[in-house]
Amino acid sequence: MSNAENPPPCGFSARSFCDAKTPAKAMETAASMPPIVAGNSLHSLVSLDEFKLVLGIDDREDTMCKFCLETSTHTIENYCLRDLLPKRHYERVVYDGDVQLPLQEYPVINIISIKSQHIKFNNEPKIEPEFYRVIPDCGTHKNFPYSIELSPSFKRLRGLLAIKLIYSAGFEYGSVPADLEAACLELAAWNMGRYRGKRIGMTGSVRKDGEKWEMSLPENVRGLLEPYRRKVI
C-alpha cells in the first residue's frame, strides 16, 4: 500500500522521525502552520440562525439571541474548565527525558511553532516538523488530551530544559459535537426565557411558598456537559 493512501500523522515523517540526525540540526527552521480562520464571528457553540430556527424567533430579537448564546458559551467553558472553541494557545512543557509531552488544551487543530529551551543556547531554536508528531492527529476533534511525541534522538540531546509551543485547539465550526451544541442551545433558551420575563437569577415560576430559585446551570445541561468537563486531580 502506497504512502499516498496512508499519509503520516500531522507533523510526522516516518523516515525523518526514525532518522539518527541530531536534534540540534533540526532546530534551524520553524514548524509553522496557518492561524485559525473562524467561520463564525459569534463566540458560540450554536449558530445564530440555528438558534432562531429552533426557537421560532425572527430578526427583531437578534441582539438578545447573540447575548444569550455568547453568555451561555462562556458559562459552559467556565464549567468545563477549558476553551471549547478555536483559540491560539502558548504553552511551555518541561522536558524530563520523556519524549511524549502532554498538552493542556484539546482537541488540537494545528501546531503553529515549537521551540526548545536549551541550557547551552541563549536563543530558542525552532524544531522542524519532521522531528515530532501529534497524538492523535491534528484536526481529528477527539475529546481527550493530545500530546507531542518527539523524535527518539532527543534523548541523546543533553541540556534540553523545556519545549515551548504555539498551537490552535478547540472544536472548529461545523464539528462541534451534538450533545455540546444541545447543551448550549438548552442553556441559551433557558436564559432567554428568564430575560424575557425579567426574572434574572430565577426560573420565573411562582409557587404558593414563594419564588423558586435555581442554580445558574440547569441539571440537564450539566449532564450533557459532563463528558467535556476537565478532570482535575
Secondary structure as UniProt FT lines:
FT   TURN            3..5
FT   TURN            10..11
FT   HELIX           14..17
FT   HELIX           23..26
FT   TURN            27..28
FT   HELIX           48..55
FT   HELIX           59..61
FT   HELIX           62..80
FT   STRAND          87..94
FT   STRAND          100..102
FT   STRAND          108..118
FT   TURN            119..120
FT   HELIX           129..131
FT   STRAND          132..135
FT   TURN            138..139
FT   STRAND          147..150
FT   HELIX           152..156
FT   TURN            158..159
FT   STRAND          160..169
FT   TURN            173..174
FT   HELIX           178..196
FT   TURN            197..198
FT   TURN            200..201
FT   STRAND          202..207
FT   TURN            208..209
FT   STRAND          210..213
FT   HELIX           219..225
FT   HELIX           226..228
//
